[in-house]
Structures are given as structure tokens and as C-alpha cells.
Amino acid sequence: QVQLVESGGGSVQPGESLRLSCAASGFTGFSFDYYSIAWFRQAPAKEREAVSCISRSGRGMEYSDSAKGRFTISRDNAKNTVYLQMNSLEDEDTGTYYCAALNRALGCVMTGPDYEYWGQGTRVTVSS
């Protein structure tokens, strides 16, 4: 069974940075490099929203409007890990961040219901 484990969350002040990691394991049949990976977040009392996604090759990336210019997604297929570098954090970035995996040949998508596997989340709090 595929497992995704997020890490790197924490409490920071506005303007600071965090780097989230999503470590994947348990692949049978299809290896990690068959999967596109996405980051989603959910703030208290709000719906889950997509933040960014990356294709299985790492060459295709998408960002939400709020993430563009501040966040960078990347992956290391040799380490079965995807990263989300978050800079210039704002109060509105507070929430629980989840990574998700989808076996997809080309590109990536920012729609949650398409994703097959999900992690348990890592909490990010941005507050002065």
C-alpha cells in the first residue's frame, strides 16, 4: 500500500519560509516516478484547496494563484520525495498541508478527487 508522509510544518512569522517534504513508500507494480504529486491545504473552517502539483518527470508544474511567485514545488525521484518550498509566508497560508499521489502519464492536475493516495498532513501556522 502506498504511504505518503508529510513533514516540515511548523509555526513561523509572516515573511518567513518553510520547506515541506512528502516522502512516499510502499509502491508495488508502479514505482514512484509513475505518479504525479500534488500539495493541498485546508485552513480551519475552510474547504480544501490545491496549492501546487508536479508531473511524474518533474518537468510539469502548476500553482494556485496564491502560491505563484512564492512557492516552488520540486521532486527527487531517487529519494521518492516531493518538496514544497514556501517563501514569504502570509497569515492566509495557515492550515494543514497534505500531499497526494496520482498515477498519471502526462502533466499533473489540481483537482483533489482525482488523487488516489493521501498523506496525513503537516500543520503550518503563520502568525505574528
NURO-842893 format. One line per 2 residues: their letters; for each residue x, y, z of C-alpha. Coordinates in steps of 0.001 Angstrom, whole numbers, plus 524288, in hexadecimal, padded with zeros to 5 digits. Example, Ala and Ser with C-alpha at 12.3 -4.5 7.8 and 13.67 -1.06 7.14 Angstrom:
2
AS = 8300C,7EE6C,81E78 ~ 83566,7FBDC,81BE4
//
This chain:
128
QV = 80000,80000,80000 ~ 8054B,80D54,7FC41
QL = 80835,8160C,807D5 ~ 80AD1,82492,80787
VE = 810B8,82B66,8133D ~ 81170,83A22,81405
SG = 81B22,8416F,81C71 ~ 820E7,84EEE,81E10
GG = 81541,8563F,8234E ~ 8163E,85F7F,82EB3
SV = 81347,86CDC,83425 ~ 81986,87892,82D9F
QP = 8179A,8871F,82C8C ~ 812BA,88DFA,82052
GE = 81D7F,88F65,81651 ~ 824D5,8835E,81AAE
SL = 826BB,876AA,8134D ~ 82409,86838,814F6
RL = 82782,85C61,80CDF ~ 81DD7,8514A,80CFE
SC = 82179,84379,8091C ~ 818FE,83852,80481
AA = 81FB4,82B2C,8059A ~ 81961,81FEB,7FE4E
SG = 81AC7,81157,8004D ~ 813E5,80466,7FE65
FT = 81343,8044F,7EF9E ~ 8105C,7F761,7E92B
GF = 80ED0,7F63B,7DA91 ~ 8107A,80485,7D717
SF = 81BFB,80B9E,7DD19 ~ 81BEA,81962,7E28B
DY = 81FF8,81F51,7D590 ~ 812F3,81B34,7CFA2
YS = 80BB6,8244B,7D8CA ~ 808BF,832AA,7D81B
IA = 8086F,838F5,7E584 ~ 8007A,84454,7EA71
WF = 8000A,84C96,7F6A9 ~ 7F300,85091,7FC51
RQ = 7EFEA,85852,80871 ~ 7E46B,85A2F,81143
AP = 7E2D6,865A9,81A64 ~ 7D9D2,864F6,82623
AK = 7CB95,86604,82228 ~ 7CF3B,866B1,813C1
ER = 7CEC3,85D38,8087D ~ 7DACE,8561A,803E6
EA = 7E1D2,85D0D,7F8E4 ~ 7EC7F,85943,7EF81
VS = 7F983,86012,7F11B ~ 80286,859FD,7E710
CI = 80522,84DB0,7DF5E ~ 8106E,8479C,7D80C
SR = 810CB,83DC1,7CD1B ~ 8176E,830C9,7CEA9
SG = 82364,83578,7C720 ~ 82437,84213,7CEC3
RG = 82397,84A36,7C264 ~ 81554,84E13,7C3A9
ME = 810B6,85670,7CF00 ~ 8046B,85DD8,7D28E
YS = 801D1,867B8,7DD38 ~ 7F5F5,86E1A,7E311
DS = 7F51C,87CBD,7E179 ~ 7F889,87EA6,7EFC1
AK = 8049F,87605,7EE92 ~ 80A33,87B97,7E205
GR = 816BD,8830B,7E424 ~ 81819,87EAB,7F24B
FT = 817C5,86FCA,7F22E ~ 8201F,8664B,7EA78
IS = 81D2E,857F5,7E8CA ~ 827C2,84E2D,7E560
RD = 82A4C,83FA5,7E61B ~ 83574,83633,7E7A1
NA = 83152,82950,7E1C3 ~ 83D8E,822A3,7E6E8
KN = 838DD,825D1,7F4A8 ~ 82A4F,823D7,7F21C
TV = 82818,83169,7F76F ~ 82127,83DC5,7F341
YL = 823FE,84AFF,7F943 ~ 81C72,8578C,7FAA3
QM = 824EF,8635A,7FD5C ~ 81C56,86E0A,802F5
NS = 821DB,87BB6,803B8 ~ 81BF8,888A2,8080A
LE = 811CF,8818D,8100C ~ 80554,888B9,81360
DE = 7FB11,886DC,81DDB ~ 7F216,8816B,81359
DT = 7FB88,87628,810F9 ~ 7F805,87071,81E29
GT = 7F235,862EE,81D52 ~ 7F4ED,85486,81C77
YY = 7FC8B,850D6,81054 ~ 7FA6F,843C2,809DC
CA = 80180,83D2E,7FEC0 ~ 7FA94,833FB,7F58D
AL = 7FEA8,82ABB,7EAAC ~ 7F879,8276D,7DDAA
NR = 7FD60,81DCB,7D38E ~ 7FD58,8268C,7C7AB
AL = 80530,8263D,7BB34 ~ 805A1,83499,7B79B
GC = 80559,84108,7BF62 ~ 7FE0E,84265,7CC34
VM = 7F0B8,846E5,7D0AA ~ 7EC25,84F78,7DBB7
TG = 7DF7A,84858,7DE84 ~ 7DF0A,84107,7EB56
PD = 7D555,83632,7E853 ~ 7DE4C,83111,7DD8D
YE = 7E906,82D7D,7E711 ~ 7EA72,81F7E,7EB8D
YW = 7F30D,8207C,7F780 ~ 7F3DC,82AB1,80236
GQ = 7FCB9,82D91,80D96 ~ 7F87C,83100,81B54
GT = 7FC93,83F2D,81A4C ~ 80604,8488A,820A2
RV = 801B7,854B3,827AA ~ 8064E,86249,82397
TV = 80357,86E0C,82C07 ~ 80700,87BB7,827B2
SS = 804B2,885EF,831F3 ~ 80B18,891CA,837A2
//
